Amino acid sequence: MAGSPKNGYCPMKMNRCKVWKLLLALSLLCSVAGRGQEAVGELRGRVWSQATGKAVAGATAVLPQLNQSVFTDDKGEFVFQGLAYGAYELVVFEVGKATWQQEVALEEPVLEVEVALRELAVELDAVEVQAEREATFGVARLRAVEGTSIYEGKKSEVVVLEAIAANLSANNPRQIFARVTGLNIWESDGAGLQLGIGGRGLSPNRTSNFNTRQNGYDISADALGYPESYYTPPAEALARIEVVRGAASLQYGTQFGGLLNFVFKRPPKEKPFEAVSRQTVGAFGYFGSFNSVAGTLGDGQFSYYAFYNRRQGDGWRPNAGFQLDNGFAALQFRPGERLSIGLEATVMGYLAQQPGGLTDAFFEQNPRQSIRDRNWFQIKWNLLAMTLDYRFTDRTRLNVRSFGLMARRQSLGALTPINNIDFGGNRTLIDGAFNNLGTEARVLHRYKWMGQEHTFVVGVRGYRGHSDAQQGDGSDGDGPDFEFLNPGDVEGSAYDFPSTNLAAFAEHIFTLSPTLTLTPGLRMEYIKTAASGYYKQRVFDAAGNLIVENREEEELGRSRSLLLMGLGVAYKPRPGVEWYSNVSQNYRAINFTDLRIDNPNGRVDPNIQDERGFTADFGFRFRKERSIYLDVTAFQVLYRDRIGLLLRSDEPPLFNDYRLRTNIADARILGVEGFCEWEILRYFAPADSLSSLSLFVNAALIDARYINTQDNSIRGRRVELAPPVMVRTGLSWQWRQFRLGGSLAYTSEHFTDATNARRTSSAVNGAIPAYMVADLSAGYRWRMFSLELSCNNLFDAAYFTRRADAYPGPGIIPADGRSWFLTLGVKI
């Protein structure tokens, strides 16, 4: 400020200090007086279609430098009030129309602008625009058409990372997904190494019930035989996370959960070079380093983005240290206006020691203790993808994605029940290798018929997977020695699991009127899975000596063809209001771990079958400019022959508890989930862009029961891993470049098996008690620098979210206690 001492320096002599204080006071008075006389006006506009000459209702007008946006009314008109005189960049866009962008100068009380939107000539990244438009909120929705995908009439959510106050360095899922409704979140580590989320009664185990993607292509181990995700992209690299519920089965796969897509940040459009570096330190020896470079060269023809992420720490519990390295590079080439070619590569690896599970008694005694010190887990993940976008005409677009995965997961340790002492000896080593190739191609076309705009997409998918799984004896030491003692003839089992998938799909938006759309769709699938290998049956005496060993060879194969159908309806009576409904069939193939894994805590029914069913949604969305966002959905999920876990015991004299994985029964899940976010200050003073105060509430009520079964032990029981009540709420305050946010998460008691057992000796089965966790995050940006501080589990609650039958257990896996993180960032 003019007249203030440099760097806040006040001379030591009293008279000189008084002079500086006087000058400072005069400067403040002048500044206030100047602001009081600052001229303000309003910017008005009318938006109409160049093709029809009619007003365009529901279009979005944006002033990017002020982060303000408004919708046009029924007459196609919009207004920005309380603007200081000066030049502004005005952007106007609407689905199916080319974006209008122009600099305007406000030099009088009222400036009126005429905006003529022409038909779409270049397809934009609508999700990016949508996220920018809704950046006031931490969650947005996908538009009816995004790129070459259709989301009309579907339940969709978009987490906008830049708009939330969260611990991004540690990938804290409780904060990142706080605004996504109905998710049960497993917390297995304090650094976000593995993401475990499930919704609407689905198991959160490594997010296996979602079709998990990165920038639109698969990243799970094996999309058919083993759809578990051991790799989670770092939140610091993400622009948004897209979640589409079960209706995504028609375009992205058959899963009941739907689609989960991690979208990375894009290079700046007009900067040849941009660098970001974020360094984080935290409790329990945590250190995180995220560094990225990006830019656009040659008049937009060439762009690049790359990052390196390092995370390491000692863990909240003993024997819980970890270290992770993750690198990514993306190149984009646009030789012309119609063609874009992209190449992406991902490399990730981590090593983690696992402290094992606890019994209920051990957890109540001290949840931080560890009684396993020889368990280790190692992951190596390599992804390569190539994308092609081509615009045949202004209304027809092609997208092709080809991807490949070379990955490996290895677990080493004692799998005996946690209530048994580990006396040493050989550990169990499970080694899985995954090699997959896939290609998806889709064409989206827009056309006019009977005066309305219609859109359809058709696509095909080809996928070939090959997984190797071996289980046998590892070393008797304490370290991460991932080598079999007898690699040519392992003691447990050795299998090859090839899989083939061919699919074709189509969806069509029929616009019946300007306010009503109908979206039917179908998907045809051919799935072939097989297993080839052997397993050994071994019998030991009481002293641990091998008495009998039998080797059984197996050749298994299964082919199936199926047709999935769905229908969606959307009704938008006026801008900002939408009623939507859809129903879609779902299907889930059995995993290869359901065929052969030797685990003393769990067993698999040899006659286990695939799951079938459907999901249905009926919802309401409401938006009032940038002040209120509301999305409420009632849903039903029906599983036929749902695969789940039953508590069983060995025959006398052992009576050991174990979990049997089998087709339990049909399951019926009903629920209501809702999200509301209220921008309090902008509700009362929409023109104020300097500060905001946001309150959100995310709640889900679920009634999940087993039906159509003669087994009295499970009939009418609650579906496992389906909490009846989940509530997450938070308050976020932002003033200029300072942001402060707090959140509270509550999950009610639920069960881990279909019999609803409350407690067992091995702790593999039992209830998960209700828990409540609070988090607090703050951040400040000054020019190119940023400073962030987070405190997770603010009140140091002792709780757990899962009981594991294998790694990282077996037994209760305690969630981390109170921890803090401090991040210093720079962006140039």
N, C-alpha and C positions, 0 to 999 in steps of 0.2 A: 504494500500500500504506500502511496506517495507520502513522503515525509517521515516514514518510520525508519528507525536505525537498521542498518544492514545486519542480517542474521539475528535480529532481536537484541543487539548489543546496546547497553545503557552505560554511558561514561560514569566513572567513579565519582567525579565531582558533582556535588549536589546541584549547583546552579545549572550546569549543562544538562543534568537529568531532568530538571524542571522544564527547560526549553524543549527537550524532546517530547515530554509528556504533553506540553501545550500544542506542539505541532501535530501530534498524534490525535488529540481531541478535535482540533480544527479539521483535520483530514476526515475524521469520522462524520463530523457535522456536514461537511461538503458532500460526502458520499451519500448520506441519507437525504440531503436536500436534492441532490442530483437524481436519486431514484424516485423521489416524490414527483419530480417534474418529467420523468421519463414518459414519452408518448407511447400509448398502447392502442391497438386497434384489433380488428377481427378479419379473418380470411374466410371468405365464403366461396363456395363452388357448386357447380351443377354438372353431374356426370350423365352422359347419354351415350347410347350405342351408335357408332358410325354406320353400322350396317342397317339398323332398323329405325334409327332416329328417336327411339324411345328412351325414357329415363332408366337408369340402372340402379335399382334398389339393392342395398346390402353390399355395395362396393366399399373398399377400404381406402381411406385417405390417410397418409402418414407424413409427419414432419420428423425425419430421422434424427436431426440434431437435437430435438427436444424430447425424443422418445414418446411422442404423442400420436395417437391414431383415433379416428372416428369412422363410423359407418354412415353411408348415405341413407336417407329416408326414402319413403315411397315415391317421392318426387325426384329422387336422384340428387338431393341437396345435402351438403355438409357445411359445418362451420367450426372454425377454431377461434376461440375468444381469448382476450387478454394477452395478445402478442405484442412484444416490443417492436417498434419500427426497425426494419432492416431486411436483409435478403434471407430467403428460406428455400430449401430444396423440398419440393412437394412431389410425393409419389402416390399414384392412385392405381389400384389393381383389383381384378375380379377374375374368378375362374372362367376360363374360356376366352379371355380377352388379353391382349398384349398390355404390358405394364406401361403406364404413362408417367413420365418423369420430367420435371422442368423446374428451373429456378425462378422464383417469383419475388418481387420486391414490395414490401408493405411500407408505403410512404404516406398514407392517408388513413382516416379512421376505418374505412371499409374497402377491402380489395376483393373484387369478384372475378372468379376464374371459370372459364368454360372448358370442360374436359370431355373430349370425344374418344372413346375407347374403340379401337379397331379389333377385328377378329385376331385370334392368337396366331402370330407368325413364328415366334420362337418359344418353345416350351421352357418355362422357368422352373427352378427348383421351388415348388410351392411350399414344401415343408419349411424351407429356410425362411421364406417370407412369412409363413404362418407363425413360426416361432418368434420372429422379430416383432410381428404385430402383437403377439400375446406375451412378450417378454416381461410385462408387468406381473404376470402370474407365473408361478413355478411349474404349472402344467398347462398344456394346450391340447388341442385335438387335431387329428388329421383331417384334411379337407376331403371333399367327395372324390377328387382325383388328384393323386400325387405322382408325378412322373408317369410311369406306365402301370400304376396300380390303382385299384378302385376301393374306396372305403366308405361309400355311401351306405347309410343305414346300419353301420357297425359301431360297436363299442370300442373306442380308441382313445388312447391317452399319450401325450408327448411330454416327457420330462425335459424342461428347458434348464440346462445346467447353470447357465449364467444368471438365472433369475432366482436361484435358491441359495440360502446360507447353509452350507454343509461342509463336512470334513471330506474334501475330495481326494486328498493325498492318500488316505487310508481306505478309500473306496467304501465308506461306511454305508451299507445298503439301507439301514434303518432310516437314515436321513435322506439319501438320494431318492428312494422310492416312497417317501412319506406321503406324497400326494397321489399315489396310484392306489385305487380302491381295492380292498379285499385280498391283499397279499399276505400270506403267512411267510415270514422271513426267518430262515435259519442263520444263526450266528455261530460259526465254527472257528473263526480266527479274527484277530483284531486288525488285520491289514487288507481285508477284502481279496484274499488270494482266490477264493472260490465263492461264487455267487450261488445262493440257494433260495429261490423264491418259488412259491406255488400259490395258486388262487383257486377259490371255489371248490375246496376239498381235494385239490391235487397235491401230491407230495412235493415239497420244496427241494428234494434231493438233487443237488447240482442242476437245478432248473430244467430237469429232463422232460417235463411235460409241456414245455414251450418249444417252438421251432426257433432256436437261438441263432441270430445272424449278426454279422458285422458289415455295415455298409451294403446290406442287401444279400449277402451270401453266407452259407452255412459255416459255423465254426465249432460245432459239437463234434464229439469223437466219431460217431457213426450215426447218421441221421435216421437209420432204420434199426440197426441192431443194438446200438448203445448211444442214445441221444443225450449223453451227459456232457456238461460243459465244465471242463477243468480250466479253461482259459476265460478270464474276464477282462475286457479292455479297461485301461486306467481311466477313471472319471475325469482326470485333468486334461485328457485328450479329446473328450467328447463334447459335441455341440448339443446333442439331444439323445434321448432314449425313447423309442417308439414301442408302445404296447397295444396290441390288437387282440381282443379276446377270441373265444372259440370259433367265431365266424371266419377267422383268417384261414381255416382249414381248406377253403376252396382254392385260394391262390398260393398258399405257402406250404401246405402239407396237411396231414390228417390229424395232428395233435389236438387233444381236448383243450389244452391251455391257450393255444393261439400263437401269436407272433411276438417275439422280443427281438428288437433290432437296435444295435448300438451304432450311432452315426457319428463319425469323427468330424472334427472341425475342418473347415475349408480354408484354402489359402486366401489371403486378402486379394481382391480383384485388381487393385491398382498399385501394388507395392512389389518390387522385385525381391525384397528380402525383409523378413520379419523373424525375430528370434524371441523365444519365451524361455525363461529359466525359473523354476520354482524349487526351493530347497526347504525341507521340512524336518524338524526334530520333534521328538515326542517322548512320552513316558515309556518305561521299560525298554530303553535302548533303541527306540524307533528312529530310523532315518529314511527319508524319501527324497529322491532327486528326479525331477521331471524337466526335460530340456527338449525344445522343439525348434525347427526352422521351417519357414514356409515362404512362398512368393509366387508371383505371376510374371511371366516374361513374354516378350515378343507380341505385344498388342493382344494379350490374352490367349495366345495360341498354346503356350506351355505353362503349366503350373506344377508345383510340388509341395509336399508336406511330409515331414519326417519327425519322429521323436524317439527318445530313449528314456526309459523309466527304470529306476532302481529303488527297491524297497528292501529293508532289512530290519531286524529287531530281535529282541530276546523273548518277547511274549509275556503275557500277564501271568502265566503259570510257569513253573519250572519245566524244563524239557520241552520248550515251545518256541525255540529259535527258528528263524526263517531268513531266506534271502531270495530275492526275485530280480530277474533282468528281463526287460521287455523292449523290443525295438520294432519300429514300423516305418515304412517308406511308401509313398504314393506319388505316382507321376500321372499327369493328365495332359493329353495332346489333342488340340483342336485344329486340324488342318484346314477346316472350312466352317461355314456357319451350320452345316447340317450334320457333321460327323464329330464325335468325341470318342477318344480311346483312352482307357485308364489301365494302369498296372499297379498292383498293391502287393506288398510282402510283409508278413508278420513273423517275428521270431520271439518266443517266450520260453523261459525256463525258470523253475524254482525248486528249491530244496527246503523241506520243512521237517523239523522234529515234532513228533506228536505226543503230547503228554498223556494220552489215553483218557478213558472215561472214568467215572466214579459211580459207586453205588449210592443209593439215597442216603444211607447213613454217613458215608464219607462226605457227601455234598453238604449235609446239614452240619457236620463237624467243621469242615473247612473247604469251601468250594475252590480254593486256589491251589490245593495240593495236587500232586501228581504221583501215581504209583506205577507208572510205566516210564522207563528211560531208554528203551531199545527200539522204539517205533519211529519209522521214518517214511517220508513220502516225497516222491520226485516226479516232476512233470517237465516234458519237453514238447513244445507246440510250434509247428511251422506251417504257415498258411501262405498260399499264393493265389491271387485272383486277377482276372482280366475282365474288363467291362467294355462294352461297345454300345454307344447310343447313336442312332441315325434317324434323322427326320426326313421321311420321304416327301411329305407335303406339310402344309401348315396344320393339317389335322391328323396326320398319321405318323406314329413314332415307333421305332424298334429299340428294344433293349435286350442285350445278351450278356449274361454273366457266366463265366467259367471259373471254377475254383478247384483247388487241390489241397489236401491236408496230409502231412507226414508228422505223426505225433506218437508220444509214448508216455505211459503212466506206470509208475512202479511203487508198490507199497511193501514195506518190510517191517515185521514186528510180531508180537505175540497176540494171536487172535483168541486165546482162551478167555472165558468169561472173566469180568473184572473182579469178581468175588473170589477168584482163584489166584494164588500167588504165582508170580513169574519166577520160577526157580532157575531160569537160564535155559541153555540148550539151543537147538536150532530154531531159528525164527521162520515164519511163513513169508515167502516172497511171492507176490502176484505181479506179473509183468504183462502189460497189454500194449500192443503196437497197432496203430491205425493208419491206413493208407487209402485215401478216398479221392475220387474225381467226380465232378458233376458239372452240368451245364443247364442253364435255364434261358429260354428265349421267350419274349412276350412282345406282342404288338398291340398298341392302343390306338383306337380310331374314334374320332368325333364326327358326327354327321347331323344334319338337320332333317327333320321329318315332321310334317304337319305343324310347322311353325315353332317346333321345340328343338332344343339341343340334346342329343343323345350320345352316349359313350359306351363302347364295349372294349374288352381286353380278352385276347386269347393267348395261350402260351403252352409250352411243352417243357418237360424236364427229363433229363437223363442222368442217372446216378449209379456209380459203381463203387462199392465199398469192400474193403478187405481188412479184417481184424484178426490178429493173432493173440491168443491168451494162454498163458502158462502159469501154473501154480505148483510150487514145490518148496523144498527146504532151502533156506538161506543160511548164512553163517550164524554161529553162536555168539558173535561179538556184540558190541554196543553201538558201533558206528554205522553209517550209511553204506553198507557193502552190498550193492544190488547185483549180486552174482549167485546163480544157482550152484549148489554143491555138486549136482549131477545134471549139467545142462542138456545132455543128450537123452536123458530118461528121467524127467522130473517126477517127484514123488506124488504129486496131486493129480494134475491133469494138463493136457496140452491140446489145444484146438485151433483150427482155422475156421473163421466165420465170414464167408463171402456173402455179399448181398447185391441185389440189382433192383433198381426202381425206375420205372417208366411212367410218366404221368402226362395228362393233357387237361387243361382247365379253361374255363370261359366264364366271364361275368359281364352283365350288360345293365347299364343304367337307362331305364325308360323314363323319360320326363313326361309325365302325364299332364302336368300343368306347371306354371311357374312355382308352385308351392308343394307339389307332390311328385315323388319319384318311386319307382319300383325297380328292385335290383335282384333278379334271379341269377343263379350261378350253378355250375356243376364242375366236378372233378372226377376224372377217370384214372384209376391207379392199377398198376401191375407191380406186385411185390414178390420177390423171390429171396428167401433166406435159407442158409444151409449151415451145417456144422459138421466138421470132420476132425476126428482125433480120438483121444483115449482118456480114460480116467482110471484111477487105482482105488481099490477098496483095501484098506489096511487095518489090521486088528492088533492092538498092543495089550500086554499084560499090565498088572498093577505097577510093575517096576519100570514101565516104559519101554519094554523090549518088544520088537516086532515079532508077532507070532505068524500071521497070515497076510499075504499080499496077493491080490488078484488084479489083473489088468483087463479092462473091458474096452474094446474098440467100438466106435460109434460112427455111423454115417446118417445124418439127419438132413432132411430137406423139406421145404414147404413153399408152395406157390399159391398166390391168391390174387384175384382181380376183383375190384369193387368200384362202385359208383357212388359218389357223395353228391348230395344236392343241398341247396340252400336258397333262401329268399329273404330279401331285406326291403323295408319300407321306410321312407323318410318324409316327414311332413313339416314344412317350414312356413307357418302362416305369416310371419313377418321377420325382418332382420333381427338376429340375436335369439330367436326362439326356434327350437327344433324338437319334434317328437320322432323317435326312431324305434324300429323293431326289426329283429331278424331271427331266423332259426336255421341252423346248419348241422348237418350230420358230421360225426367225428369217428375216428378209428385210431387205434394204437396197437402196433405189433408188439409181441413179446420181445424182450431184450435177450441178447445172448447170455447175459449173466443169469437169466431165468432158466437157461439150459444146463449150465455146468459151472458152479463155483462151490468149493468145499469150505464151509464155514460152520464151526461148532455152535454158533449162536443163531443160525438161520438155515432153513432148508427150503427147497423148491419142489413143488408138486410136479412130477414128470408129465402130467397130463394138462398142464397149464395152457390156456388158449388166449387168443387176441381179444382186445376189448372193442366194443362198439357202443354207439350212443349218439346223443345230440346235445347241443347247447341252444338256449333260446334267451333272448334279451328283449326287454321293453323299457325304453328310457326317455328321459326328457333333459334337454340342454337349454340353458338360458344364459345370455350374456348382456350386460348393460355396459356398453362401451368398454372402458378399462377399469370399471369399479366393482363389478360383481360377475362371478363365473360360477355356474351351478350345473352339476351333472348327476342325475339320480337314475339308477337302473334296477329294475327287478329282473331276476334271472332264474332259470331252471337248467340243471344239468342232469341228464339221465345216462347212467352207465349200465350197459349190459355185460354181465360176467366181469364185474370190476375186479381187477387184480389188487390184492391187499395182503395184510399180514394178520395171521391168527396166532394166538398164544397156545402152544402145545407143550406137552411134557413127555420125556422118554418113559419107556416101560420100566417097571420095577427091576432091579433095586435102585436105578440111577435117579429117576425122577428129575432129570435136568430140564430146565425151561429152554425153549427155543422158539423162534418165530418161523412159521410156515408161510411161504409166499405162494398163493394160489388164487384161482378165481373164486372169490368169496361168495358173492351174490350180486344181484342188481342193487344199484345205489341210486337214491333220489336226493338231489340237493336243490333246495330252494333258498333264495336269499334276496336281500335288498342291500345295495351298496350306493353310497352317495358321497359326493365331494362338493364343497362350497368354499370359495375364496372371496373375501371381501376386502377391497382396497378402501379402507375407511377414509383416509384423508382425501383421496381423489373422488370419492363418492360425494363429499360435501364441497370440495374445491377442485373440480376436474382440471382447471387451468394451471394448478400448481405442479410444476415438474421438478421442484427441488427436493421434495421429501415424499415419502409414502409410508403407510402403516397398513400391513396386510395381515389378516387373520384367516386361517384355513382350518377346516374340519373335514376329516376323512373317516367315514364310519361304514362298517359292514356288519349285517346281521345274517347269520347262516344257520339253516336247519338241514343237516346232512344225515340221512338215515339209510340203513340197509333194509331192503324189502325183498319180497318174492324168494324166501328161503325157508326151508324146514328146519334149519339149525337154530334151536332155541337160544344158543349162546350168543348169537349175533343178530337175530331178528329184532328190528326196531332199534338196534344200538346205533350210536353215533359213528359216522365215518371217521376213521383216524385222520389226524393232521388237519382237521377242519374246525378251527376255533369258532364257537357260536357268536362271539362278539370281538370285533377289532375296531379300535378307535385310535386315530392319530390326529393330533391338533398342534398348531404352531402359530407363533406371532413373529412377524418380521418387520423391522423398522429400518428405513433407509433415509439418510439425509445427505444430500450431495454425494460424496464418494465414500461415505461411511455406511456400513450395513451391520445390523445386529439381529440375530434370529434364534429363537428357542423353540423346541418341539417336545411333545410328550406322546409316548406310544403305549397303548394298553392292549394286551391280548389275554382273553379269558382262558380258563382251564380247558384242555382238550386231551385227547388220548393218542397213543401210538400204535394201537392194534384194534382190530374189529371187535374183540370181546370187551373192550373198554376196561382192561385190567388196570388197577390203580397202583400196584406195586409188585415187583418180583425180586427174587434174590439176586439175579444177575444184573438188574437195572436196565436190561435191554428193552423191556416193556414196562409200561406204567403211565401214569398221568403226567402231563406237563402243567404244573401249577400256573395260575394266572400271574402275570408280571406287568410292571409298569416301569418305563425307562424314560429319562429326560436327557436332552442334549442341548448344548448352547454353542453358538458359533458367532464370531464377529470378524469383520474385515474392513480394511481401509485402503483406498487407492489414492496415490499422489503422483501425478504425472506418469512416469513409466514404472513406478514402484507400487507394490501392494504388500500388505501385511495382514495375515489371517491368524486367528486364534480359535481353537475348538476345544471343548470339553465334552467328552462322550460319557454317558452314564453319570450324569452330574451328581446324583445323590448316592452313588455307589451301591446300587441295588444288586442283591445276590439272586440270580435267576439262571434258568437254562431254557433253550428253545428246542432241543432235540435229544433223543436217545438213539445212539448208533449201535448197529449190530456188528459192525466191522470198523474200518478206519473212518474217522479218527478216534474211535472208541476201542473196544465196546463199552457201553454204559452211557451215563449222563455226560454231556459235553457242556461244561459251564461256559456261560457268556462272560466276556471281559468285564472287569470292574471299572472304576473311574479311571480315565486316562485323559491326557491333554496333548495337543499338537500345536506347534507354532510354525507358520509358513511365511517365508520371505520370497517374493516374486519380483521379476523384472521383465519388461516387455519393450523391445526396441524394434 
